[in-house]
Amino acid sequence: MTKPDYKAMTQQQLRQYILSHRDDSDAVHEAVLRVQQYGTTLNSVDELRQFVEEKRRQNSEP
C-alpha cells in the first residue's frame, strides 16, 4: 500500500487522516513537525493531543 504525501496535505486534511488512521506513525510524525515549526516543543503523543485540543477550543470560541 502506498502512503499518502503528508506534506501536500493541508492541516485539516492531515488531521482528518490521522483521526482515521491512528496507527500511521508517519502521519503523526508529520503533524508533530508542523507543530514544532511554530515553536512548540512536544515530548509525547499526549502533549500533541493536548496541543490539538487547546487549538480546537481556541477556534471554537467566539
Secondary structure by P-SEA (a helix, b strand, c coil): ccccccccccaaaaaaaaaaccccaaaaaaaaaaaaaaccccccaaaaaaaaaaaaaaaacc
